[in-house]
Amino acid sequence: MAGEQELGESVLSLKGGERLGSVLLILGGGVALVGVISPPEALALGMALALLVGNPYAARTAVVAKWLLQVAVVALGFGMDLHAVARAGLHGFGFAAATISLTWLLGFALGRWMRIHPVTANLVCAGTAICGGSAIAAVGSVLLAGDAEMSVAMGTVFLLNALALYVFPLAGHYLHLSQIQFGTWAGVAIHDISSVVGASSAYGHQALQIATAVKLSRALWIVPVSLVAAAVYRRSVKANGDESGCARARVMVPWFIGLFLLASLARTLIPAVAAAAPAVTATAEHALTLTLFLIGAGLAPHTLRSVGVRPLLLGLVLWVAVSLGSLVVIEHLI
């Protein structure tokens, strides 16, 4: 009887914790959506909920956050002239090629020196060089990365993304960067589009537009990088006699970037769309604040525990190298 009573009490306690987590999740999401808090505050609130109370719907909120982020990014395209997007992409083409190549070379050398698993090192390089979680997912699908490698890389990028959301606006104001300079810097050096938008929107509207264009132009590099990774992977598995690995490897194309460009085209050519653009982009910014809250709420303690010192150190060194190197170039050329 005593055992049954203790079991019943534990079940009731669990249900009580789930109810509290559900209520706080709804309240926090509502506060983030209406714009009462800033993007960095939304991320911090979500992380506090996940770590202190627990998110009873972590799997579902992760899916919602992924789709909401992509829809919001497409909506931001309605507020951007296609000519400005094209200029940002063309002007940054050589810069992107150089930084991505150098980041991968440095990451490859450091990964071997630090004895980090090659797949994990490549995933951290992808997340740092291109666009965070999207690049990790794309390259991971090509390399047939396991859950352990994906968790380590995602956890590393998540921690550095969260740090960048707070550090970059402070550094930008301290260095007196212009809106153009900060937007370019954020688009190059911050990993994930969610944190790019969060940091740049806190800095200014022009910075937000530039940072979004720069980051999405870099995200297009997912395709050629994944194709190269797939070719190298297929060659290695064929050498080992594993033909099944070749069949399973596939390249993931970031479809939302194409829709972003179509939205920007509509904004450029259709006056009615241009007139509605301010309302659409304002809604998109609120949705992105909600996205950051959900991303923070999806943080699981085991994700943090899985990261490890060496992959985190690799990610940190690469991030600092990209951030400082790109900042020097931007300050002298822009």
Buried (B, 14 or more C-beta within 10 A) or exposed (E): EEEEEEEEEEEEEEEEEBEBBBEBBEEBBEBBBEBEBBBBBBBBBBBBBBBEBBBBBBEEBBEBBBEBBBBBBBBBBBBBBBEBBBEBBEBBBEBBEEBBEBBBEBBBEBBEEBEBBEBBBBBBBBBBBBBBBBBBBBBBBBBBBEEEBBBBBBBBBBBBBBBBBBBBBEBBEEEEBBBBBBBBBBBBBBBBBBBBBBBBBBBBBBBBBBBBBBBBBBBBBBBEBBEEBBEEBBEEBEEEEEEEBBEEBEBBEBEBBEBBBBBBBBBBEEEEBBEBBEEBBEBBBBBBBBBBBBBBBBBBEEBEEBBBEBBBBBBBBBBEBBBEBBBEBBEEEB
